[in-house]
Amino acid sequence: MTHTSMESPPLLDESALRTSLYDEDFKKFNWNLLLLQIVLFLIGIWNLISATAVEDKSQGLYKSQLLWFSVGACVTALFLLVHYSFFSRIAYGIYFLNLMLLAAVLVVGRESLGAKRWIGFGGLRMQPSEFMKLSLVLCLAKYFESDRTVGGMGFRELLPASLLVGIPAGLIMLQPDLGTAMILLLVFGSMMLFLKVKPQVLLILGICGMLALPAAYKFALKPYQRQRIVTFLDPMSDPKGAGYNSIQSMIAVGSGKLLGKGYKKGTQSQLNFLPEHHTDFIFSVFSEEHGFVGCGLLLSIYLIFLVSGLAVAYQSHDKFALLLAFGVCSIFFWHVFINMGMVMGILPIVGVPLPFLSYGGSSLLTSMLGVAILTNIANKKFMF
Amino acid sequence: MAFLGQEEQIREFQERFKYLYAILFIGLGILLSRMVYLQVLKGDEMRQYSEENRIKKVKIASPRGMIFDRNRTLLIDNRPAFDLEIIPQYFKLSSAEEKVETFHHLSRILKMPESDLQAILDKAKGQPSFLPVKIKTDLARDEVAEIESWKISMPGIQVEQEIKRTNIFGDVASHLLGYIGEVNPSELQQLNKAGSRYKLGDSVGKYGLEQRMEEVLRGQDGEKLVEVDAFGRIKLERGKSRVLQNAAEKQAVPGKNLILSIDQDLQLAATQAFGDKVGGLVAIDPRSGEILAMISRPSFDPTAFSRGIPSQIWSQLLNNEHRPLRDKTIQDHYSPGSVFKIVTAIAGLEEGVIDTKSRIGCSGKIAVGNRLYHCHKKGGHGDVNVVSAITESCDIFFYRVAQKLGVDKIAKWATYLGLGRRTGINLAREVPGLIPTEAWKQKRFGQEWNGGETLSVAIGQSYVLTTAIQLANLYASIANGGTVYRPYLVREIESYDGQVLKGFKPETVEQHRLKPDTLESIKLGLWGVVNSPRGTAILSRLPGMDFVGKTGTVQVIRLSADKIYGKCESMKWRERHNAMFTGYAPANDPKIAIAVIGEHACHGSSGAAPIARAVIRTYLQKYYPELYSEKAIAARLKAGGVPVAIPAQPVNDDLTPDDGNDTTLPPVPSTQNRED
């Protein structure tokens, strides 16, 4: 079972540095994801300036977003200096540390808008649930690295793994943060499916899921969350109340038409018709001002980004790296899909940020760490 | 490397990537098709929605017309009121320390416990958090100043300015001026059926002149298009709107002002004279029918109503046994009692059943059928003629006259003189009063009229019901020699910038040519009431002012014989007699006629006459100082006026006992008829 991969290469010694940066042909360094990240981030900042132009509490928030980006850039640089096998070594440690933080949030966390999601370190606020997404992928990649199950997983293999996602997801639901918990479950599900699950197990799970759905609706969801589902199914049931966000954001997207209303001229967002328009609903600001052409372009960038990410996974030379890269890609995919789907009214409203565009330090940092991991993997494939 | 062992598995994984790419393309494809749907297919529709979203018609409120008295003393004004509001959405965004600070400041400034503030916020939890929640209405000036100075450190707190309809003199004449309130759905339907455009939330006159002159007082709201945000807040970027450079604006037109015939000094004098007595007063200019003073006590302060009545205050007003919400000058019926006797006298003289020299002996009682009718003076008045009968309020004299006339003749003259029908004053809810006839009784009770009832009618009792304004108008028509005017309150309507738009002229309802003898006798009798030693109101005499009138004291419930002559003041308030006084001044050139009703004030002479006296003195001294200032009167009296000796102990009470000997009477309508 045990592999001896831990012997190479020594962490941060000179030879490692040489291997990673100097020995490689510099031109062969895979810049794709870093460049795409910068493009997305610049679009994000540009858009955020518009979204926060109105005089209210969010004004000037893009500055702190820039600050977070520079923090992220430093961490990215550090990440590129180590071999990803180092992540494999500390995977469980990271995971448990993150679990501790999640538990701490519930005890000493700061409350905002009715949820306890943040934990303070001096002047900085941090959202451990954001980092949990990466920690989970790291942990699962490590856990399944040595897995040799043939013919797909059965319940015996799935059950312990589902504890790994169940505990953090449960802690996050307690905050409550339905969106992030859901992302964890989706990422977990994606990885399990990728690793292959026995068809009969899938069938049974599917049936159980169907049966459990009404009960979950009734008992696991808070009233406001239930309300969101109701209004998703019929937004007009309460246009001024719970369905308001959904309707206004659809209007924002649609009113952009082909070419958009122009930068900083989106009335829906500039006039505050859109709540949370600098965080979860940031895409509606963008689509209102830049229209279908802008949206199509943005979607294409995300597509290229995800294809590049998957290519990194495809080309990895070991299972841990492959699973890690795939997991990170699935995080990005689900964020983009759920966020845009929600803003355009095809999914219920859940608090899921749009990578690189939504305001939020922890979210941005998590996305950048994800890109750093992918880039790291991408540039270690020739080392053997 | 050790990884090599995984090669096979990795190859297997790589096989699966085609599915991943497929899922990726399908997922983003769904998003793309949704974009096509919303932005391309539905784009125009959505664009239109967003346009409607941000451009909103905003009402420019028009100020309601002001109300002035005859000398342009401002009675009702529109004054700014300041409300403290909190917008939960912004309040929630502030940090915990800020919240504590905010509550701390507010609690200190408003002198309100923090728990109350929290309770108000909690109560508003159900509504969208961008809607402001009112914390306190009508802030005091210093509260506003202090809140403004702390505002920066209190996020989500704002002071809103609103217009408050203000009755400057508080509860003086509130019944007459009335009040406004938010239009309710049923009123809305009615108003808009009549062609006005009201919306929910608009104010509308609900009572008094505010109601009757609604069309005049109400301005025309203007409207403008503004760019608003989702909270309905008007959004102007650096002073000007980006999309509405030349948006059309409709100016608001202020309501028209009213100039009343009322004199506020008289109102104040009357209010003061009433003190805490209960009742009503109407003073009319007998030369025109203009109302000079009109109050009903106790009263209420309409200012409290203009922005919604706190239910606590409302229920207090409703449950008050003195019924402050009713206008006792037009809405309540009273038995006039002895003040009605002049009607019997006029009917007798004009119909010729008596003349000015006819004398009738009063022995204190008279038998009709098998029953005895008493005079209020136990021993009787001896020989009386029409003048002394009025002066001394001799019941027997009027019984005899009534016997000769019959009830229908009395009713004929009462109706001529404006009783038993609405005066037509421009106020809602005026009741008509009641003057009984034989036919009326037949119709109402299906019973024959009985002769004894005629006697009761002669002295203003039994079925006779009047209102204060009818009595004032009755005495005004005696004062002016027989003309019944329609009383009116509004002299002029003027535009907000002071141009007279409409003036009101006197309107004659009835014009009678009474025989000069008739008028002279009545006037002489009335003069005696206040000015002769035998008169019932001699204590209220105004030397040199020739104030004349008639008292009335009306039993309100059946009492046993010993109680009737017992001391009124020692009875329960509800059982005490009503006090009436009606009159005018000066005797030979009347300029003001007046009626006062003091509910349960015991005696016309002490409970009502002094109030009339105070108002008349104020009026004459204010408008005719050359004749009636203290100095002018003193000079005149010195030059030869004969002061009348005032008896030390006038005990003239004209209460006619309703002493239980009329058990055959059918039930009498309550003296305070409550039907509207």
Interface residues (C-beta under 8 A of the other chain):
Chain A: H3 T4 S5 S8 V54 K57 L113 R148 F194 K196 K240 G241 Y244 Q248 M250 I251 A252 V253 G254 S255 G256 K257 L258 T267 Q268 L271 N272 F273 L274 P275 S287 E288 G291 F292 C295 G296 L299 Y302 L303 L306 V307 L310 A313 Y314 S316 H317 D318 K319 L322 F326 F333 V336 F337 M340 G341 M344 G345 I346 F384
Chain B: M1 A2 F3 G5 Q6 Q9 I10 F13 Q14 R16 F17 L20 Y21 L24 F25 G27 L28 I30 L31 L32 R34 M35 V36 L38 Q39 V40 K42 G43 D44 E45 M46 R47 Y49 S50 E51 N53 R54 Y90 K92 L93 P128 E227 V228 D229 A230 F231 R233 K235 V243
